[in-house]
């Protein structure tokens, strides 16, 4: 049988790295990576990891906030990939609410079924600082309702919490997850994504964790060189 050559589609990585003591939501357990075997003594290398399921680049299923909601494995894999539009919100100040007035002009051509990715620039600030941990921009409940009204399938942001760390976080999650959307948090946007034509092809496949409220993922954008 003749060998068949396949052209690989270039991928742009939108994930945040995970490592021992990586920055994460301060009310979650700290991130732990521990080497349990190594060369040459054992002949193998192996690591043991411990962290909450909502750590690093991860997906929230409705069950994360909605009692009786769908778990991560109740959602078909196909829903985690599709056309995406990036809302360029770089430059937002600490504690800035992301409202419909901010979203609408930055998402021209948004269509039902699209995935919305919110680029606040705070993925570049990821660190265990009071500012990053407690004062990020956030989608306010009105912004969340606007996204639901647009009938998007999912929404992402470059911080550990789409609703920030303040008192409205629960309401923002309830609005989005209660409408059946999924959320992808802890993204990172390399500069080159802002010059790409929309819509973009987005993938964020969750790990197969039956019954869980969320799961780690590796979010990527397919970059078709022929489109620029």
SULNOR-V201898 format. One record per residue. N is the residue number from 1. SS is DSSP state (~ for helix, > for strand, _ for the rest). NEAR is the number of other C-alpha atoms within 8 Angstrom. Layout:
n: [N | N]
ss: [SS | SS]
near: [NEAR | NEAR]
This chain:
n: [1 | 2 | 3 | 4 | 5 | 6 | 7 | 8 | 9 | 10 | 11 | 12 | 13 | 14 | 15 | 16 | 17 | 18 | 19 | 20 | 21 | 22 | 23 | 24 | 25 | 26 | 27 | 28 | 29 | 30 | 31 | 32 | 33 | 34 | 35 | 36 | 37 | 38 | 39 | 40 | 41 | 42 | 43 | 44 | 45 | 46 | 47 | 48 | 49 | 50 | 51 | 52 | 53 | 54 | 55 | 56 | 57 | 58 | 59 | 60 | 61 | 62 | 63 | 64 | 65 | 66 | 67 | 68 | 69 | 70 | 71 | 72 | 73 | 74 | 75 | 76 | 77 | 78 | 79 | 80 | 81 | 82 | 83 | 84 | 85 | 86 | 87 | 88 | 89 | 90 | 91 | 92 | 93 | 94 | 95 | 96 | 97 | 98 | 99 | 100 | 101 | 102 | 103 | 104 | 105 | 106 | 107 | 108 | 109 | 110 | 111 | 112 | 113 | 114 | 115 | 116 | 117 | 118 | 119 | 120 | 121 | 122 | 123 | 124 | 125 | 126 | 127 | 128 | 129 | 130 | 131 | 132 | 133 | 134 | 135 | 136 | 137 | 138 | 139 | 140 | 141 | 142 | 143 | 144 | 145 | 146 | 147 | 148 | 149 | 150 | 151 | 152 | 153 | 154 | 155 | 156 | 157 | 158 | 159 | 160 | 161 | 162 | 163 | 164 | 165 | 166 | 167 | 168 | 169 | 170 | 171 | 172 | 173 | 174 | 175 | 176 | 177 | 178 | 179 | 180 | 181 | 182 | 183 | 184 | 185 | 186 | 187 | 188 | 189 | 190 | 191 | 192 | 193 | 194 | 195 | 196 | 197 | 198 | 199 | 200 | 201 | 202 | 203 | 204 | 205 | 206 | 207 | 208 | 209 | 210 | 211 | 212 | 213 | 214 | 215 | 216 | 217 | 218 | 219 | 220 | 221 | 222 | 223 | 224 | 225 | 226 | 227 | 228]
ss: [_ | _ | _ | _ | _ | _ | _ | _ | _ | > | > | > | > | _ | > | _ | _ | _ | _ | _ | _ | _ | _ | _ | _ | _ | _ | _ | _ | _ | _ | > | > | > | > | > | > | _ | _ | _ | _ | _ | _ | _ | _ | > | > | > | > | > | _ | _ | _ | _ | _ | _ | _ | > | > | > | _ | ~ | ~ | ~ | _ | _ | _ | _ | _ | _ | _ | _ | _ | _ | _ | _ | ~ | ~ | ~ | ~ | > | > | > | > | > | > | > | > | _ | _ | _ | _ | _ | _ | _ | _ | > | > | _ | ~ | ~ | ~ | ~ | ~ | _ | _ | _ | _ | _ | _ | _ | _ | _ | _ | > | > | > | > | > | _ | _ | ~ | ~ | ~ | ~ | _ | _ | _ | _ | ~ | ~ | ~ | ~ | ~ | _ | _ | _ | > | > | _ | ~ | ~ | ~ | ~ | ~ | ~ | ~ | ~ | ~ | _ | _ | _ | _ | > | > | > | > | _ | _ | _ | _ | _ | _ | _ | _ | _ | _ | _ | ~ | ~ | ~ | ~ | ~ | ~ | ~ | ~ | ~ | ~ | _ | _ | _ | > | > | > | > | _ | > | _ | _ | _ | ~ | ~ | ~ | ~ | ~ | _ | _ | _ | _ | > | > | > | > | _ | _ | > | _ | _ | _ | _ | _ | _ | _ | > | > | > | > | _ | _ | > | > | > | > | _ | ~ | ~ | ~ | _]
near: [2 | 3 | 4 | 4 | 4 | 4 | 4 | 4 | 7 | 8 | 8 | 9 | 8 | 12 | 12 | 9 | 5 | 7 | 8 | 8 | 8 | 8 | 8 | 12 | 9 | 7 | 4 | 8 | 7 | 9 | 14 | 11 | 11 | 8 | 9 | 8 | 9 | 11 | 8 | 6 | 5 | 8 | 7 | 8 | 10 | 8 | 9 | 9 | 8 | 7 | 10 | 7 | 9 | 10 | 12 | 13 | 14 | 16 | 15 | 15 | 15 | 16 | 15 | 12 | 11 | 10 | 6 | 5 | 11 | 11 | 15 | 19 | 11 | 7 | 8 | 7 | 8 | 6 | 8 | 11 | 11 | 11 | 11 | 13 | 13 | 11 | 11 | 9 | 9 | 8 | 6 | 9 | 7 | 8 | 9 | 9 | 8 | 11 | 10 | 9 | 6 | 8 | 11 | 8 | 7 | 8 | 10 | 6 | 4 | 8 | 8 | 8 | 8 | 14 | 14 | 12 | 11 | 12 | 14 | 13 | 12 | 12 | 12 | 6 | 7 | 9 | 7 | 8 | 6 | 7 | 8 | 12 | 13 | 9 | 11 | 15 | 13 | 12 | 14 | 13 | 10 | 9 | 12 | 12 | 10 | 9 | 10 | 12 | 7 | 9 | 10 | 15 | 12 | 12 | 13 | 13 | 15 | 15 | 12 | 12 | 12 | 14 | 13 | 15 | 10 | 7 | 5 | 10 | 13 | 9 | 8 | 14 | 12 | 10 | 12 | 15 | 16 | 12 | 7 | 8 | 14 | 13 | 13 | 13 | 16 | 16 | 15 | 11 | 10 | 6 | 6 | 6 | 8 | 7 | 6 | 9 | 7 | 7 | 7 | 12 | 11 | 14 | 12 | 10 | 10 | 13 | 7 | 7 | 8 | 7 | 8 | 10 | 13 | 14 | 15 | 13 | 11 | 13 | 13 | 12 | 12 | 12 | 10 | 8 | 6 | 4 | 6 | 6]
